[in-house]
Amino acid sequence: MSVDPSARRRARDTPPAMGVSLTPDGAEFAVLARHAESVDLCLFDDDGAERRVPLRRRAYGIWWDHVPGVGPGQRYGYRVHGPWAPHEGHRHNPAKLLVDPYARAVDGEVGWGPEVHGHQVDDRWSGDGTSRDDRDSAAYVPRSVVLDDGFDWSGDERPCVPLSETVVYEAHVRGLTMLHPDVPPEIRGTYAALGHPAVVEHLRSLGVTTLELLPIHAFTHEPHLVQLGLTNYWGYNTLNFFAPHPAYAAASDPAEVVTEVKSAIKALHAAGIEVVLDVVYNHTCEQAGDQGATLSWRGLDNLTYYRLDERGYDIDVTGCGNTLDLREPLVTRMVLDSLRHWVNEFRVDGFRFDLAPALARGKDDAYDPDHSFHVALRTDPVLSSVKLIAEPWDVGVHGWRTGQFPPPFAEWNDWFRDPVRTFWLTDVGRDLDGHPGHGVRELATRVAGSKDLFGHEDRGPIASVNYVTAHDGFTLHDLTAYLHKHNEANGEANGDGHGDNRSWNHGVEGLTHDESVLAGRRRSVRNLLATLLLSPGVPMITAGDEIGRTQRGNNNAYCQDNEISWVDWGLAPWQEKLLADARALTALRREHPVLRPRDFPAYRPVPGRVRLRWFDESGEVMVEQQWVDPTRRLVQALFDSRHDGDEAGQPVLLVVNGGVDHEDVTLPQVDGMSDWQLRWSSHPDDVVGGATSITLLTLPHPPG
């Protein structure tokens, strides 16, 4: 016996899927508002006129209803009636139009002003958060949009690149393509540009396997930036977790924006390049309740969505004013639904989680590696199969958790970044405070894959995302050109940004025409790049570092949507040489499996494992006294996977000299390996043991 779908809907006593589900005769709407007294669905016609439809059904804190006649393209939002009791955590205000947290697309931007605040504010949009503001915000809030998720994915295949073969390229949609001369002007800075042949070919020639995009979830700008005449460039200020940011699209129609994103991902997949999204589930654009706006979650259910203290104030472990509360099952469900949406509907290949400990803080606010969110990620059949990368710190108590995330997470390894900078960017073997340097011991630990951090639960070096730079901080060029940050353009009197950069300007701050200074800087850049790309682990290149991009000393360019942040593709000869070096290094990494092992290298022969031995300048095995010598600046690393006649991997020898003087080096003569040939060097004269250089050597043929 057939059952009428409308009758089935009428008989439903449990909520449908969250968000909007299209039906043959309309759509079902469902939204979480546990403490609401009533919820109005607000439908807008083409002229902007609003029609309110009270949602009639409720269960488990979810309000829902079926609305006939609704189809793709319908603009909508919510108004929620309920208690206004800020000190109890409740901030319901039906005067404020709310974006659906599950909206698949959004149309328009936030019009910043007092109207978007649920509480009364002054002309600087500041208030005590207690007195309700009854002005209607509809004219200032983006519309949620009903979508049909259809797209022709025929022919698309996920690249599924193993972590041991992965080379990550961190980029910004606008910054990567805004100045690219081979991209048509009308699509520069957009999703469409990401899939343009010129951009794809650059990534392929560089050896990139995985494009990691800074946030593309729909976001808005922080109020203080709007007041300064600036904008949020990086995008870590989320307005919606399901919809792509519309301003990054060449298209204007919300459905076409979604199609543009999917088309770009399909084009990158066709070139064998994965797409990983940097995602921000730790906080939202509503910031702190007593100062922030009421745009979505706060007006729906502030007490459920956010971590609050006993007075109703936001608990901030993000540095951004508020923190999503993943102790609440339905909040965790929202995040998991969002992640699955991007994997299933957009076919993205993984995620990098911003301030990841904030997502797994338990009932006592401490980080819990067995948090339900981690358990869900590890067991979900969709999400456990994609790349999961953690930024393993937040700003809460005991927030630094590098090496403590469970598998299958990989982690940004700041313990790689800092020692590598310290080793190469020093003056005469001394650190920037004038104290003796760390010698080679710490560098060797990182070059060997950081077993001290990731040597548990069978994680291996592939758990370490090695990086020297990221979007946050100096570029690779600026690490070698600036001793101090220069963030004046950000409007905070140079008070923002990190002060511990471990950079070195080679004697001159910033721009110079001194050829000796420039030569030193360029060699340092090559040393940093080579250490990154020739070390076990998963290397991450920041967009533009391969061509010497500068931000003019700005190490916190989050609000610089201009030439400070954009990649300049007009290359001088030295930049062409640097690009050739970067390509050569990734090619050497592909050529030699010993440089990208799945398991940690072992000192003694182990079948199936890379063997790693360390030698001094005399070609003798390093001894403990040499390892603890803080003045030692030279070491040789021999990677070899030949065991019991296994010739699977050609040996590779790295000769590292962090000193300012040339060293006469005797290459290791072991196991029949003696006829070493130089393949790449950061030294301009291609010499082994040259001052402040790293050199890679291989054998002309497998040793007998």
TADAZI-V249724 format. One line per field, one symbol per residue. ss: DSSP state (h for helix, s for strand, l for the rest). phi: phi as a letter, one per 30 degrees, with the letter a starting at -180 (. if undefined). psi: psi as a letter, one per 40 degrees, with the letter a starting at -180 (. if undefined). A space follows every 10 residues. Layout:
BEGIN
ss->???
phi->???
psi->???
END
This chain:
BEGIN
ss->llllhhhhhh hlllllllss sssllsssss sslllsssss ssssllllls ssssllsssl lsssssssll llllssssss sslsshhhls sllllllsll llllssslll lllhhhllsl llllllllll lslllllhhh llssslllll llllllllll llhhhlssss slhhhhhlll llllhhhlll hhhhllhhhh hhhhhhllls ssslllslsl llhhhhhhll lllllllsll lllslhhhll lllhhhhhhh hhhhhhhhhh lllssssssl llllllllll llllllhhhh hhhhhslsll lllsllllll lllsllllhh hhhhhhhhhh hhhhhhllls sssllhhhhh slllllslll lhhhhhhhhl llhhhlssss llslllllls llllllllls ssshhhhhhh hhhhllslls lllllsllll hhhhhhhlll hhhhllllll hhhsssslll lllllhhhhl lllllllhhh llllllllll llllllllll llllhhhhhh hhhhhhhhhh hhhllllsss ssllhhhlll llllllllll llllllllll llhhhhhhhh hhhhhhhhhh hlhhhlllll lsllllllll ssssslllll sllhhhhlll lllsssssss llllllllll lsssssslll llllllllls llsllsssss slllllllll llsssssssl llll
phi->.dbdeddddd ddcbddedib cdbeclaccb bdadcdcabc dcccddcidc bcbddccaah iccaacbdid bejddaabbb cldcbedcjc bdaddcdcdd ecddabbjbd cdadddcdcd bcdchbadic cdccddcedc cecdbdbcdd adceidbddh deedcdbdbd bcedddcdcd dcceedcdib eeddcdeddd ddddddidcb ccceecdebb cdeddeddic bdcdjdadca cccdddddcd dcdedddddd dddddddded cicdbccdcb cdabddhded bddccaeddd aedddcdbdd ciddccccic jbbdcddded ddeedddddd edddcchdcl bccdhdeddb dddciddbdc eeddedddcd ddddccdbbc ddabcddhdd beicdddcec bdcdddeddd ddddcbchib ddcidedcic ddedddddji ddccdbhhdi dddcddacbb eckdddddec bbcbdbcedd ibhidcidcc chcadijbdi dacddddddd dddddddddd dddccekcdb cdejddbidc ciidcaddcc daddcddccd cdeddddddd dddddddddd dceddbddcd ecdcebeicd cbbcbcddic ddceeddcdd cdbbacccca cdbhidcdbd dbccccbcdc cdbdccdecb hicbcdbdca bdddchcdid ehbbbcbbcd aedd
psi->hihhdddddd eheiiaiibh hiidebihhh ihgdeidihh hhhhadeeih hhhhheihhf ehhiihhieh aiehhiaihh haiggdeeeh fhheehhhhh deheiihiih ghaddeheih iaeefiieed hiheihedee hihihhihei igehehhhdf hideehhihh ihddddedeh dehhdeeiei ddddeidddd dddddeehdh hhhiheihii iidddddefi ihddefghdh edhihdeeid idhddddddd dddddddddd eehihhhhig ediieeaide diigdcdddd gddddihiae eeihhheeee dihigedhdd dddddddddd dddddefiea ihhhfdddef hadeeihhef idddddddeh dddeeihhhh hfiaeihfeh fheeiiifhi ihgeeddddd ddddgihfei aeeeiiaeae dddddddeef dddefiffdi deehhhidia dhaiidddde ehdiigfdee efffeiiieg efihefehha hiehdddddd dddddddddd ddeeiiahih hhhedeefhi efeheffefg gaeddihheh hidddddddd dddddddddd dgdeefidih iidihhheih hhihiaeeei hiiddddehe ehehihhhhh ehhfehfdhh ihhhhhheie iihhhhihgi fehdgihhdi iehdefihei hgihhhiiid ihi.
END
